[in-house]
Amino acid sequence: MTTKKVPMRMCIGCREMKPKRELIRVVKTPENEIKLDKTGKLNGRGAYVCPDAECLKKLRKQNALSHTFSMKVDESIYEGLEKELEQGE
């Protein structure tokens, strides 16, 4: 009997490694759009964020999404993350 390996990803807010399923994925599509990826299957460069209010504050304060994707990230993306966080609680 073999146990399945759990894919780990780093949260760009707190910089901690966590199981991929516990994180929210934000993706930069090939068309340079930033979207929340609920399925985890959208095409493009992905970044992961903990579904945690403190992490989201750090992320916003450090402007981490803009640094990660090397482009200006619209405020609506951060608001979308906040809504996602509220729905998850």
GROMACS elastic network, one bead per residue, 0.5 to 0.9 nm:
[ bonds ]
;  ai    aj funct       b0    kb
    6    19     6  0.64346   500
    6    20     6  0.77682   500
    6    21     6  0.89849   500
    7    18     6  0.84776   500
    7    19     6  0.58784   500
    7    20     6  0.57058   500
    7    21     6  0.82552   500
    8    17     6  0.61053   500
    8    18     6  0.53253   500
    8    20     6  0.51762   500
    8    21     6  0.85861   500
    9    16     6  0.81561   500
    9    17     6  0.53871   500
    9    18     6  0.55937   500
    9    19     6  0.62073   500
    9    20     6  0.54084   500
    9    23     6  0.80561   500
    9    47     6  0.86465   500
    9    48     6  0.68996   500
   10    13     6  0.86913   500
   10    14     6  0.82888   500
   10    15     6  0.56724   500
   10    16     6  0.53558   500
   10    18     6  0.62403   500
   10    19     6  0.86291   500
   10    20     6  0.84288   500
   10    23     6  0.88944   500
   10    47     6  0.82376   500
   10    48     6  0.65257   500
   10    49     6  0.78555   500
   10    50     6  0.89565   500
   11    14     6  0.58375   500
   11    15     6  0.50050   500
   11    16     6  0.56054   500
   11    17     6  0.65050   500
   11    18     6  0.73079   500
   11    23     6  0.74452   500
   11    24     6  0.89302   500
   11    47     6  0.75751   500
   11    48     6  0.50567   500
   11    50     6  0.58980   500
   11    55     6  0.83055   500
   12    15     6  0.52664   500
   12    16     6  0.79450   500
   12    47     6  0.70015   500
   12    48     6  0.62141   500
   12    49     6  0.59012   500
   12    50     6  0.83038   500
   12    55     6  0.83839   500
   12    58     6  0.89988   500
   12    59     6  0.69289   500
   12    64     6  0.67303   500
   12    65     6  0.79101   500
   12    68     6  0.82244   500
   13    16     6  0.82098   500
   13    48     6  0.85273   500
   13    49     6  0.63200   500
   13    50     6  0.74138   500
   13    54     6  0.84833   500
   13    56     6  0.65360   500
   13    57     6  0.80591   500
   13    58     6  0.55468   500
   13    60     6  0.84154   500
   13    62     6  0.82972   500
   13    64     6  0.71350   500
   14    17     6  0.89649   500
   14    49     6  0.83679   500
   14    50     6  0.79982   500
   14    54     6  0.85584   500
   14    55     6  0.57710   500
   14    56     6  0.89025   500
   14    58     6  0.73279   500
   14    59     6  0.80388   500
   17    20     6  0.88199   500
   18    21     6  0.84527   500
   18    22     6  0.70188   500
   18    23     6  0.74597   500
   18    50     6  0.83916   500
   19    22     6  0.56492   500
   19    23     6  0.71784   500
   20    23     6  0.55482   500
   20    24     6  0.82373   500
   20    25     6  0.87101   500
   20    48     6  0.80095   500
   21    24     6  0.79016   500
   21    40     6  0.89349   500
   22    49     6  0.89745   500
   22    50     6  0.70931   500
   22    51     6  0.75534   500
   23    48     6  0.58773   500
   23    49     6  0.54528   500
   23    51     6  0.62079   500
   24    36     6  0.77084   500
   24    37     6  0.74151   500
   24    38     6  0.72538   500
   24    40     6  0.84298   500
   24    47     6  0.83356   500
   24    48     6  0.55494   500
   24    49     6  0.51732   500
   24    50     6  0.62443   500
   24    51     6  0.64467   500
   24    81     6  0.81207   500
   24    84     6  0.84779   500
   25    35     6  0.87106   500
   25    36     6  0.61969   500
   25    37     6  0.52914   500
   25    38     6  0.69394   500
   25    39     6  0.85540   500
   25    40     6  0.63965   500
   25    46     6  0.63028   500
   25    47     6  0.56810   500
   25    49     6  0.64889   500
   26    34     6  0.70244   500
   26    35     6  0.58001   500
   26    37     6  0.55961   500
   26    38     6  0.85813   500
   26    40     6  0.87583   500
   26    45     6  0.83733   500
   26    46     6  0.56418   500
   26    47     6  0.52379   500
   26    48     6  0.61619   500
   26    49     6  0.76903   500
   26    65     6  0.85773   500
   26    77     6  0.86018   500
   26    81     6  0.88133   500
   27    33     6  0.80096   500
   27    34     6  0.56711   500
   27    35     6  0.54099   500
   27    36     6  0.63094   500
   27    37     6  0.63247   500
   27    40     6  0.88942   500
   27    42     6  0.72274   500
   27    43     6  0.77639   500
   27    44     6  0.60122   500
   27    45     6  0.54268   500
   27    47     6  0.62428   500
   27    48     6  0.86771   500
   27    69     6  0.87296   500
   28    31     6  0.78603   500
   28    32     6  0.57230   500
   28    33     6  0.54854   500
   28    35     6  0.65814   500
   28    43     6  0.81975   500
   28    44     6  0.54463   500
   28    45     6  0.51530   500
   28    46     6  0.64603   500
   28    47     6  0.85220   500
   28    69     6  0.68483   500
   29    32     6  0.52003   500
   29    33     6  0.52860   500
   29    34     6  0.64708   500
   29    35     6  0.76227   500
   29    42     6  0.76837   500
   29    43     6  0.60533   500
   29    45     6  0.66388   500
   29    46     6  0.86899   500
   30    33     6  0.74415   500
   30    43     6  0.73351   500
   30    44     6  0.57387   500
   30    45     6  0.81480   500
   31    34     6  0.89951   500
   31    44     6  0.89279   500
   32    44     6  0.88998   500
   32    71     6  0.86582   500
   34    69     6  0.87795   500
   34    73     6  0.71261   500
   34    74     6  0.81636   500
   34    77     6  0.72776   500
   35    77     6  0.70404   500
   36    77     6  0.73948   500
   36    80     6  0.74647   500
   36    81     6  0.75656   500
   37    40     6  0.54174   500
   37    41     6  0.72122   500
   37    42     6  0.63106   500
   37    46     6  0.86271   500
   38    41     6  0.81650   500
   38    42     6  0.86864   500
   39    42     6  0.71363   500
   40    46     6  0.87249   500
   42    45     6  0.89347   500
   42    46     6  0.86318   500
   43    46     6  0.85203   500
   45    69     6  0.77859   500
   46    69     6  0.87480   500
   47    65     6  0.78906   500
   47    68     6  0.74943   500
   47    69     6  0.84842   500
   49    52     6  0.81783   500
   49    55     6  0.73355   500
   49    56     6  0.74922   500
   49    59     6  0.82718   500
   49    81     6  0.87862   500
   50    53     6  0.84011   500
   50    55     6  0.62756   500
   50    56     6  0.75475   500
   51    55     6  0.75655   500
   51    56     6  0.77093   500
   51    81     6  0.82119   500
   51    82     6  0.86909   500
   51    84     6  0.78560   500
   51    85     6  0.54728   500
   51    86     6  0.89502   500
   51    88     6  0.76560   500
   51    89     6  0.89651   500
   52    55     6  0.53152   500
   52    56     6  0.62969   500
   52    57     6  0.88094   500
   52    85     6  0.68586   500
   53    56     6  0.50736   500
   53    57     6  0.62557   500
   53    58     6  0.87784   500
   53    82     6  0.77357   500
   53    85     6  0.73534   500
   54    57     6  0.51009   500
   54    58     6  0.63598   500
   54    59     6  0.85944   500
   55    58     6  0.51551   500
   55    59     6  0.60743   500
   55    60     6  0.86191   500
   56    60     6  0.61185   500
   56    61     6  0.84992   500
   56    78     6  0.79289   500
   56    81     6  0.77371   500
   56    82     6  0.75318   500
   57    60     6  0.51881   500
   57    61     6  0.60182   500
   57    62     6  0.85113   500
   58    61     6  0.50692   500
   58    62     6  0.59649   500
   58    63     6  0.81871   500
   58    64     6  0.81846   500
   59    62     6  0.54237   500
   59    63     6  0.58684   500
   59    64     6  0.52178   500
   59    65     6  0.71486   500
   59    78     6  0.87082   500
   60    64     6  0.66969   500
   60    65     6  0.79659   500
   60    78     6  0.70657   500
   61    64     6  0.77934   500
   62    65     6  0.84660   500
   62    67     6  0.86778   500
   63    66     6  0.56702   500
   63    67     6  0.66846   500
   63    68     6  0.89243   500
   63    73     6  0.83429   500
   64    67     6  0.50952   500
   64    68     6  0.60086   500
   64    69     6  0.85740   500
   65    68     6  0.50008   500
   65    69     6  0.60350   500
   65    70     6  0.80767   500
   65    71     6  0.82875   500
   65    72     6  0.82704   500
   65    73     6  0.65171   500
   66    69     6  0.53890   500
   66    70     6  0.55197   500
   66    71     6  0.51539   500
   66    72     6  0.52068   500
   66    73     6  0.52720   500
   66    74     6  0.88716   500
   67    70     6  0.50194   500
   67    71     6  0.69925   500
   67    72     6  0.83699   500
   68    71     6  0.81160   500
   69    72     6  0.81451   500
   69    73     6  0.82038   500
   70    73     6  0.89445   500
   73    76     6  0.83848   500
   73    77     6  0.71083   500
   73    78     6  0.85481   500
   74    77     6  0.58287   500
   74    78     6  0.75884   500
   75    78     6  0.53713   500
   75    79     6  0.64231   500
   75    80     6  0.87304   500
   76    80     6  0.60036   500
   76    81     6  0.85768   500
   77    81     6  0.62864   500
   77    82     6  0.86970   500
   78    81     6  0.50421   500
   78    82     6  0.63096   500
   78    83     6  0.87697   500
   79    83     6  0.62828   500
   79    84     6  0.86133   500
   80    83     6  0.50889   500
   80    84     6  0.61483   500
   80    85     6  0.85451   500
   81    85     6  0.61127   500
   81    86     6  0.86683   500
   82    86     6  0.62404   500
   82    87     6  0.87115   500
   83    86     6  0.50538   500
   83    87     6  0.62163   500
   83    88     6  0.86094   500
   84    87     6  0.51972   500
   84    88     6  0.62302   500
   84    89     6  0.89419   500
   85    88     6  0.51552   500
   85    89     6  0.65812   500
   86    89     6  0.54651   500
